[in-house]
């Protein structure tokens, strides 16, 4: 069995895989990873670990090394199951690489746009020839709230909330309307552009804010919060056949 580990700034998301099938998933704060790893090893026979780090990975790596597991840290030089046509491949985030591997695994020989709604919102596209062509990056939901608060003197810091109305009648609801309807409109615009230019395109929505946004987006968008973990495991499978 394999263990896929997605390391963020404050949380770690893990998935246990038997072949290409995920049989266990959990998310913990970084400081809770060591205890989680102990529990996983008590329940499953882990042979290989692959990790993707957008945050500090030191504590996670130390925990894995203490229990003697073999591990791979995903990098821009790791062999992957698609052709990377990004102009600057060494600058492509490892999280985006893992998401593209997930697209190849779940939708082989299809045009796929993966939208990762996290700290930033990333848009990444592969064609039916398994070529990664690029995408876009924009501020995430929480980042938009934070920017309005930190770059003004009067606007408060709010928790995220849905707002279907474009016509708000107070400051808080105006901020909610601006963020929520703006993000939804942005995603819809991206989806429309790719389908206009590439025809039949599978759309995947993932990331921490995926559930928050999904009900207000087109109903043919495939939402999967574990898409990155699946991609990580597939990269390990691609390299080791584990």
C-alpha contacts under 8 A as a table, 3 or more apart, distances in Angstrom:
res1	aa1	res2	aa2	distance
1	X	16	X	6.88
1	X	17	X	5.58
1	X	18	X	4.89
1	X	19	X	6.79
1	X	44	X	7.37
1	X	45	X	6.08
1	X	46	X	4.89
1	X	47	X	5.68
1	X	48	X	7.07
1	X	242	X	7.35
2	X	16	X	5.78
2	X	17	X	5.11
2	X	18	X	6.66
2	X	19	X	7.66
2	X	46	X	5.52
2	X	47	X	5.89
2	X	48	X	4.97
2	X	49	X	5.75
2	X	50	X	7.80
2	X	233	X	7.10
2	X	242	X	7.28
3	X	14	X	6.91
3	X	15	X	5.76
3	X	16	X	4.69
3	X	17	X	6.32
3	X	46	X	6.57
3	X	48	X	6.35
3	X	49	X	4.69
3	X	50	X	6.43
3	X	233	X	7.51
4	X	14	X	5.56
4	X	15	X	5.17
4	X	16	X	6.47
4	X	17	X	7.71
4	X	49	X	5.88
4	X	50	X	5.06
4	X	51	X	5.81
4	X	229	X	5.86
4	X	230	X	7.97
4	X	232	X	6.09
4	X	233	X	5.81
5	X	12	X	6.87
5	X	13	X	5.82
5	X	14	X	4.54
5	X	15	X	6.67
5	X	49	X	7.46
5	X	50	X	6.23
5	X	51	X	4.49
5	X	52	X	6.30
5	X	229	X	7.05
5	X	232	X	7.96
6	X	12	X	5.68
6	X	13	X	5.04
6	X	14	X	6.26
6	X	51	X	5.80
6	X	52	X	4.98
6	X	53	X	6.17
6	X	228	X	7.77
6	X	229	X	6.88
7	X	11	X	6.47
7	X	12	X	4.63
7	X	13	X	6.56
7	X	30	X	7.93
7	X	51	X	7.23
7	X	52	X	6.01
7	X	53	X	4.63
7	X	54	X	6.12
7	X	55	X	5.87
7	X	56	X	7.46
7	X	57	X	6.56
8	X	11	X	5.30
8	X	12	X	5.90
8	X	53	X	6.33
8	X	54	X	5.29
8	X	55	X	4.55
8	X	56	X	7.47
9	X	54	X	6.83
9	X	55	X	4.24
9	X	56	X	6.58
10	X	29	X	5.81
10	X	30	X	5.86
10	X	55	X	7.55
11	X	27	X	6.81
11	X	28	X	5.57
11	X	29	X	4.19
11	X	30	X	5.14
12	X	27	X	5.64
12	X	28	X	5.41
12	X	29	X	5.92
12	X	30	X	5.67
12	X	33	X	7.01
13	X	25	X	7.48
13	X	26	X	5.91
13	X	27	X	4.28
13	X	28	X	6.53
14	X	25	X	5.65
14	X	26	X	5.49
14	X	27	X	6.26
14	X	229	X	7.28
15	X	22	X	6.40
15	X	23	X	7.47
15	X	24	X	5.55
15	X	25	X	4.38
15	X	26	X	6.66
15	X	229	X	6.35
16	X	22	X	5.66
16	X	23	X	5.75
16	X	24	X	5.06
16	X	25	X	6.48
17	X	20	X	6.15
17	X	21	X	5.32
17	X	22	X	4.26
17	X	23	X	5.69
17	X	24	X	7.26
17	X	233	X	7.25
18	X	21	X	5.34
18	X	22	X	6.37
18	X	23	X	6.78
19	X	237	X	7.65
19	X	242	X	6.58
20	X	230	X	7.60
20	X	233	X	7.04
20	X	234	X	6.78
20	X	237	X	7.72
22	X	25	X	7.47
22	X	230	X	7.49
28	X	31	X	7.94
28	X	32	X	5.78
28	X	33	X	6.36
28	X	36	X	7.79
29	X	32	X	5.32
29	X	33	X	6.83
30	X	33	X	5.51
30	X	59	X	7.41
30	X	60	X	7.36
31	X	34	X	7.12
31	X	59	X	7.62
32	X	35	X	5.69
32	X	36	X	6.37
33	X	36	X	4.96
33	X	37	X	5.99
33	X	60	X	6.66
33	X	63	X	7.72
34	X	37	X	5.12
34	X	38	X	6.36
34	X	60	X	7.30
34	X	63	X	5.57
35	X	38	X	5.15
35	X	39	X	6.44
36	X	39	X	5.14
36	X	40	X	6.19
37	X	40	X	5.01
37	X	41	X	6.16
37	X	63	X	7.80
37	X	64	X	7.84
38	X	41	X	5.26
38	X	42	X	6.25
39	X	42	X	5.08
39	X	43	X	6.40
40	X	43	X	5.21
40	X	44	X	5.86
41	X	44	X	5.20
41	X	45	X	6.25
41	X	46	X	6.62
42	X	45	X	7.90
46	X	49	X	7.59
46	X	69	X	7.76
47	X	69	X	7.06
47	X	70	X	7.08
48	X	69	X	6.72
48	X	70	X	5.41
48	X	71	X	5.81
48	X	72	X	7.92
48	X	242	X	7.72
49	X	69	X	7.08
49	X	70	X	6.20
49	X	71	X	4.41
49	X	72	X	6.16
50	X	71	X	5.54
50	X	72	X	4.65
50	X	73	X	5.85
50	X	74	X	6.85
50	X	232	X	6.65
50	X	233	X	7.03
50	X	236	X	6.56
51	X	71	X	7.56
51	X	72	X	6.35
51	X	73	X	5.05
51	X	74	X	6.01
51	X	232	X	7.27
52	X	73	X	6.23
52	X	74	X	5.41
52	X	75	X	7.95
52	X	94	X	6.30
52	X	95	X	6.44
52	X	98	X	7.86
52	X	232	X	7.47
53	X	56	X	6.88
53	X	57	X	6.06
53	X	73	X	7.87
53	X	74	X	7.84
53	X	94	X	7.28
53	X	95	X	7.55
54	X	93	X	7.94
54	X	94	X	7.47
54	X	95	X	7.11
56	X	59	X	7.72
57	X	60	X	5.38
57	X	61	X	6.03
58	X	61	X	5.23
58	X	62	X	6.07
59	X	62	X	5.14
59	X	63	X	6.26
60	X	63	X	5.18
60	X	64	X	6.31
61	X	64	X	5.12
61	X	65	X	6.08
62	X	65	X	5.15
62	X	66	X	6.14
63	X	66	X	5.20
63	X	67	X	6.76
64	X	67	X	5.56
64	X	68	X	6.51
64	X	69	X	5.88
64	X	71	X	7.78
65	X	68	X	5.01
65	X	69	X	6.12
65	X	70	X	7.88
66	X	69	X	7.94
74	X	78	X	6.13
74	X	94	X	6.49
75	X	78	X	5.38
75	X	94	X	6.04
76	X	89	X	6.87
76	X	90	X	5.51
76	X	91	X	7.68
76	X	92	X	7.00
76	X	93	X	7.75
76	X	94	X	6.62
76	X	97	X	7.84
77	X	90	X	7.75
79	X	235	X	7.63
79	X	239	X	7.01
80	X	83	X	7.71
80	X	101	X	6.95
80	X	235	X	5.83
80	X	238	X	7.11
80	X	239	X	7.88
81	X	101	X	6.32
81	X	104	X	7.14
81	X	130	X	7.78
81	X	235	X	7.00
81	X	238	X	6.80
82	X	100	X	7.79
82	X	101	X	7.11
82	X	104	X	7.31
82	X	130	X	5.06
82	X	131	X	5.69
82	X	132	X	6.76
83	X	130	X	6.34
83	X	131	X	4.67
83	X	132	X	5.96
84	X	89	X	6.83
84	X	131	X	6.12
84	X	132	X	4.97
84	X	133	X	7.13
85	X	89	X	7.35
85	X	131	X	6.69
85	X	132	X	5.61
85	X	133	X	5.46
85	X	134	X	7.35
86	X	89	X	5.18
86	X	92	X	7.62
86	X	132	X	7.01
86	X	133	X	6.09
86	X	134	X	5.72
88	X	91	X	5.62
88	X	92	X	6.99
89	X	92	X	5.32
92	X	96	X	6.96
92	X	97	X	7.15
93	X	96	X	5.31
93	X	97	X	6.46
94	X	97	X	4.88
94	X	98	X	6.23
95	X	98	X	5.17
95	X	99	X	6.28
95	X	228	X	7.09
96	X	99	X	5.01
96	X	100	X	6.31
96	X	122	X	7.87
96	X	124	X	7.08
97	X	100	X	5.25
97	X	101	X	6.43
98	X	101	X	5.07
98	X	102	X	6.32
98	X	228	X	5.58
98	X	229	X	7.61
98	X	231	X	4.75
98	X	232	X	5.26
98	X	235	X	7.48
99	X	102	X	4.95
99	X	103	X	6.34
99	X	114	X	7.06
99	X	227	X	6.48
99	X	228	X	4.93
99	X	231	X	5.59
99	X	232	X	7.89
100	X	103	X	4.89
100	X	104	X	6.39
100	X	114	X	7.51
100	X	124	X	7.28
100	X	125	X	7.65
100	X	126	X	7.09
100	X	132	X	7.43
100	X	231	X	6.97
101	X	104	X	5.12
101	X	105	X	6.24
101	X	231	X	4.59
101	X	232	X	7.18
101	X	234	X	6.64
101	X	235	X	6.57
102	X	105	X	5.03
102	X	106	X	6.07
102	X	227	X	5.91
102	X	228	X	6.33
102	X	229	X	7.95
102	X	230	X	5.62
102	X	231	X	3.68
102	X	232	X	7.44
102	X	234	X	7.04
103	X	106	X	5.32
103	X	107	X	5.51
103	X	108	X	7.18
103	X	112	X	6.51
103	X	114	X	7.39
103	X	126	X	7.75
103	X	231	X	7.40
104	X	107	X	5.41
104	X	108	X	4.79
104	X	109	X	7.55
104	X	130	X	6.76
105	X	108	X	6.05
105	X	231	X	7.14
105	X	234	X	6.89
107	X	110	X	5.67
107	X	112	X	7.28
107	X	202	X	7.83
108	X	128	X	7.12
108	X	130	X	7.44
109	X	127	X	7.40
109	X	128	X	4.08
109	X	129	X	5.96
109	X	130	X	6.53
110	X	126	X	7.99
110	X	127	X	6.19
110	X	128	X	4.13
110	X	129	X	7.67
110	X	130	X	7.92
110	X	201	X	7.07
110	X	202	X	7.15
111	X	125	X	7.37
111	X	126	X	5.77
111	X	127	X	4.19
111	X	128	X	4.82
111	X	198	X	7.50
111	X	200	X	6.79
111	X	201	X	4.79
111	X	202	X	6.12
112	X	125	X	5.64
112	X	126	X	5.44
112	X	127	X	6.41
112	X	128	X	7.86
112	X	201	X	5.34
112	X	202	X	4.64
112	X	203	X	5.91
112	X	204	X	7.45
113	X	123	X	6.67
113	X	124	X	5.59
113	X	125	X	4.48
113	X	126	X	6.74
113	X	191	X	7.85
113	X	194	X	7.82
113	X	201	X	6.79
113	X	202	X	6.23
113	X	203	X	5.00
113	X	204	X	6.24
114	X	122	X	7.85
114	X	123	X	5.76
114	X	124	X	5.21
114	X	125	X	6.40
114	X	203	X	6.04
114	X	204	X	4.71
114	X	205	X	6.11
114	X	206	X	7.53
115	X	121	X	6.84
115	X	122	X	5.66
115	X	123	X	4.74
115	X	124	X	6.65
115	X	203	X	7.53
115	X	204	X	5.95
115	X	205	X	4.82
115	X	206	X	6.19
116	X	120	X	7.83
116	X	121	X	5.48
116	X	122	X	5.18
116	X	123	X	6.68
116	X	205	X	6.00
116	X	206	X	4.82
116	X	207	X	4.87
116	X	210	X	7.56
117	X	120	X	6.47
117	X	121	X	4.54
117	X	122	X	6.76
117	X	140	X	6.44
117	X	141	X	7.83
117	X	205	X	7.25
117	X	206	X	6.11
117	X	207	X	4.68
117	X	208	X	6.17
117	X	209	X	5.28
117	X	210	X	5.78
118	X	121	X	5.73
118	X	140	X	5.91
118	X	141	X	7.69
118	X	207	X	5.04
118	X	208	X	5.16
118	X	209	X	5.98
119	X	139	X	7.12
119	X	140	X	4.95
119	X	141	X	7.31
119	X	142	X	6.93
119	X	143	X	6.62
120	X	137	X	6.66
120	X	138	X	5.75
120	X	139	X	4.68
120	X	140	X	4.04
120	X	141	X	7.71
120	X	143	X	7.44
121	X	137	X	5.72
121	X	138	X	5.21
121	X	139	X	5.94
121	X	140	X	5.01
122	X	135	X	7.31
122	X	136	X	5.72
122	X	137	X	4.51
122	X	138	X	6.52
123	X	135	X	4.92
123	X	136	X	4.97
123	X	137	X	6.34
124	X	132	X	7.78
124	X	133	X	7.81
124	X	134	X	5.71
124	X	135	X	4.43
124	X	136	X	6.81
125	X	132	X	6.00
125	X	133	X	5.92
125	X	134	X	5.82
125	X	135	X	5.94
126	X	129	X	7.86
126	X	130	X	5.92
126	X	131	X	5.29
126	X	132	X	4.31
126	X	133	X	5.84
126	X	134	X	7.68
127	X	130	X	5.50
127	X	131	X	5.53
127	X	132	X	6.74
127	X	133	X	7.43
128	X	131	X	7.36
139	X	143	X	5.82
139	X	144	X	6.27
140	X	143	X	5.15
140	X	144	X	6.30
141	X	144	X	5.37
141	X	145	X	6.77
141	X	160	X	7.47
141	X	179	X	6.71
141	X	180	X	7.59
141	X	183	X	7.32
141	X	209	X	7.56
142	X	145	X	5.22
142	X	146	X	6.18
142	X	160	X	6.84
143	X	146	X	4.98
143	X	147	X	5.96
144	X	147	X	5.11
144	X	148	X	6.33
144	X	179	X	6.63
145	X	148	X	5.35
145	X	149	X	6.38
145	X	157	X	6.51
145	X	158	X	6.68
145	X	160	X	7.68
145	X	175	X	7.60
145	X	179	X	7.25
146	X	149	X	5.15
146	X	150	X	5.97
146	X	157	X	6.37
147	X	150	X	5.21
147	X	151	X	5.73
148	X	151	X	5.56
148	X	152	X	6.12
148	X	155	X	6.43
148	X	156	X	7.96
148	X	157	X	7.88
149	X	152	X	5.65
149	X	153	X	7.32
149	X	154	X	7.47
149	X	155	X	5.07
149	X	156	X	5.41
149	X	157	X	5.32
150	X	153	X	7.51
152	X	155	X	6.11
155	X	171	X	7.69
156	X	172	X	7.79
158	X	172	X	7.60
160	X	176	X	7.09
161	X	176	X	6.07
161	X	180	X	7.49
162	X	176	X	6.61
162	X	177	X	7.52
162	X	180	X	5.94
162	X	212	X	7.72
163	X	166	X	7.84
163	X	173	X	7.40
163	X	176	X	5.81
163	X	177	X	5.00
163	X	180	X	6.03
163	X	181	X	6.86
164	X	177	X	6.88
164	X	180	X	7.61
164	X	181	X	6.57
165	X	168	X	6.73
165	X	177	X	6.30
165	X	181	X	7.77
166	X	177	X	5.84
166	X	178	X	7.54
166	X	181	X	7.13
167	X	174	X	7.50
167	X	177	X	7.66
168	X	171	X	7.76
168	X	173	X	5.49
168	X	174	X	4.77
168	X	177	X	6.76
169	X	173	X	6.80
169	X	174	X	6.78
170	X	173	X	5.60
170	X	174	X	5.95
171	X	174	X	4.99
171	X	175	X	6.24
172	X	175	X	5.22
172	X	176	X	6.35
173	X	176	X	4.93
173	X	177	X	5.95
174	X	177	X	5.03
174	X	178	X	6.04
175	X	178	X	5.07
175	X	179	X	6.17
176	X	179	X	5.32
176	X	180	X	5.84
177	X	180	X	5.40
177	X	181	X	5.58
177	X	182	X	7.54
178	X	181	X	5.80
178	X	182	X	5.54
179	X	182	X	5.14
179	X	183	X	6.03
180	X	183	X	5.33
180	X	184	X	6.23
181	X	184	X	5.11
181	X	185	X	5.94
182	X	185	X	5.15
182	X	186	X	6.06
183	X	186	X	5.00
183	X	187	X	6.19
184	X	187	X	5.22
184	X	188	X	6.13
184	X	213	X	7.19
184	X	216	X	7.12
184	X	217	X	6.68
185	X	188	X	5.11
185	X	189	X	6.06
186	X	189	X	5.10
186	X	190	X	6.27
187	X	190	X	5.10
187	X	191	X	6.20
188	X	191	X	5.12
188	X	192	X	6.12
188	X	217	X	7.15
188	X	218	X	7.72
189	X	192	X	5.14
189	X	193	X	6.15
190	X	193	X	5.16
190	X	194	X	6.37
191	X	194	X	5.39
191	X	195	X	6.25
191	X	203	X	7.48
192	X	195	X	5.21
192	X	196	X	5.98
193	X	196	X	5.13
193	X	197	X	6.18
194	X	197	X	5.18
194	X	198	X	5.62
194	X	199	X	7.34
194	X	201	X	7.12
195	X	198	X	5.18
195	X	199	X	4.66
195	X	200	X	6.08
195	X	201	X	5.87
196	X	199	X	5.81
198	X	201	X	6.82
202	X	221	X	7.51
202	X	222	X	7.85
203	X	220	X	7.59
203	X	221	X	5.13
203	X	222	X	6.02
204	X	221	X	5.86
204	X	222	X	4.73
204	X	223	X	5.73
204	X	224	X	7.13
205	X	210	X	5.99
205	X	214	X	7.60
205	X	221	X	6.70
205	X	222	X	6.05
205	X	223	X	4.65
205	X	224	X	6.38
205	X	225	X	7.81
206	X	209	X	7.61
206	X	210	X	5.15
206	X	223	X	5.87
206	X	224	X	5.32
206	X	225	X	4.88
206	X	226	X	7.38
206	X	227	X	6.59
207	X	210	X	5.36
207	X	225	X	5.82
208	X	211	X	7.54
208	X	225	X	7.39
209	X	212	X	5.12
209	X	213	X	6.36
210	X	213	X	5.34
210	X	214	X	5.77
210	X	223	X	6.95
210	X	225	X	7.15
211	X	214	X	5.19
211	X	215	X	7.32
211	X	223	X	7.74
212	X	215	X	7.34
213	X	216	X	5.85
213	X	217	X	6.76
214	X	217	X	5.31
214	X	218	X	7.93
214	X	221	X	7.91
214	X	223	X	7.12
215	X	218	X	8.00
215	X	219	X	7.76
217	X	221	X	7.37
218	X	221	X	5.93
224	X	227	X	5.59
225	X	228	X	7.80
226	X	229	X	5.39
226	X	230	X	6.35
227	X	230	X	5.15
227	X	231	X	6.30
228	X	231	X	4.99
228	X	232	X	6.19
229	X	232	X	5.03
229	X	233	X	6.26
230	X	233	X	5.24
230	X	234	X	6.15
231	X	234	X	5.01
231	X	235	X	6.24
232	X	235	X	5.22
232	X	236	X	6.47
233	X	236	X	5.07
233	X	237	X	6.09
234	X	237	X	4.83
234	X	238	X	5.86
235	X	238	X	4.92
235	X	239	X	6.28
236	X	239	X	5.20
236	X	240	X	5.96
236	X	241	X	7.32
236	X	242	X	7.18
237	X	240	X	5.23
237	X	241	X	4.40
237	X	242	X	5.18
238	X	241	X	5.83
